[in-house]
Amino acid sequence: MKKIVEYRKLLNVEKTVTLKELKTIYRNAMKESHPDKFQGDDAGLKMAEENSKEIIEAYHFLVSINAETIQQGLPEYQETIANATIVDYKYENIRLTVNFSNGSVYEYISVPKATYIKMVNADSPGRFAKRHVLSAFPYRKVSNQE
């Protein structure tokens, strides 16, 4: 959740921002810190490039977890968690990345390490994840490897 808060603060948006509003805010932020505005100013150019990268990363992340994006992908997500099995998972920095048998990859955000350890030690990590992770934590689709 810390990353989400940082990204929202960077773009100065609320939790309830719509995709359309987010896109407008992103475009305006990019206009202000676009590297082309700093030609001839090496220090400013370097800072603008770094800031632009952060803005782009924040925008893409916030779009992926936005309620509208989640709603659009909900039928596919429900199909995945109901019918696909978990084939692999990785935990890093309170983020649990889960690969499903249908090729979908989802990232679950703010999963406590204790929950991950319980999942790994469970008789059936997949069943544990379905009960305690897949519907309990914010998620975003990372990729579809089909």
N, C-alpha and C positions, 0 to 999 in steps of 0.2 A: 504493500500500500504506500510505502514511502516514495517509491518511484512515481506512482500515480499522482501523489500530492505534488511532487517536484515538477512533473510535467504540466499539471494544471496551473501551478504557480508561474511557470515559465511563460505559458501562453495566456495567463490571466483569465482562465475560464472556470466556470462553476461545474459541478458534477452533472447538472441537468442540461448542459449545452447540447444543442441539436447538431447534426452533421453539417447542415448548411451554415450555421453560425460558426462552427469550428473551422470550416473551410475558409470563410471570410476572414476570421481572425488569423489563421495561418498565412493567408496571402498577404495581409497587411503587415504581419510580423516579418515575413520574408522581404517585403519591399523596403522596410526600415533597415534591415541588416544584410541586404544583399551585397556580396563581395564586389560587384560591378560599381557600386557607389564609392569604393575606396581605392580606385586605381591611382597609383602614384604614392599612396600612403601605406607603406609595407606593414607597419604595426597595426593600423586600422584594418587592412586587408586580412591579415592573419586572424585577428579577433573576429572579424565578420564571418570568415569561413568557419571558424569553430562555433560561433553562435548559430549560423545557418544549419550546421550539422545537428546541433542540439534541437533546434526548432523542428527540423524535418523528422528527427527521431521521435520527439514528443508528439507531433501531429499524427504520425502513423500509428503510434502506440495508442493514443487516445481514440483514434478512429476505430481501432480494432476492439476496444472494450466499450465503445459507446453503446448505449441501450438500443439505438436503431440498428446498428450493425449486428448486435447479439440477436435481436428480434428477427432480422432477415435470415440469419443462419440457424435459427432455432430448430426448424424441422430436420435439417441435416444433422445438427448436434444430437437431438433426441434419438434419431435413427442410429447414429454412431454409438452412443452410450448404451442403447438398448440391445443392439445386435452385434456389434464388433467387440472383439476381445482386446485386452491390453497386451501388446507384444513387447513393449519396452517402456521404461520410464527413467527419468534422470532428475535429480534434485540439485538445485544450485541457487544460493541466495534467496531463500524462501519462495522459489519458483519451482514448481513441479511440471516437467514436460512429459506428456504421455503420448506414446505412439500406439495407434489402434490398428487392428488387422485390416481395416479397409483403406489404410494409407493415410488417414487423417492424423494430424498432430495438433494437440491442444496444449496450451500453457496455462496452468492454474497459479494464480498470484496470491501471495501472502499465506502460503501453506506453512504452518508451524513445523519446525523440525521434529517435534514430538509426534505429530500426526504422520509425517513421512516414515519415521522409525516404526510406528505401529503398523503402518501399511506393509513395510518390508518384512516385518516379523509375523504378519498374519498368515494363517493357513492358506488363505486365498487372497493375495494382494488385489486382484481384480475385483473380487466381491467387496473387500474393504473399501477400495476406491469408490465403487458405485454407491456404497452406503454413506461414506464419510467425506469424500472429496469432490466428486464430479458435480454434485448439485449444491455444494456448500461454499465454494470459493469462486471469486471472480475468475473468468477465464477468457481466453482469446484464441482464435484459430491461428496457428503458426503457419501451417502449410498442409498441402494435400499431396502426398508423394506418389499417387497412382500414376 
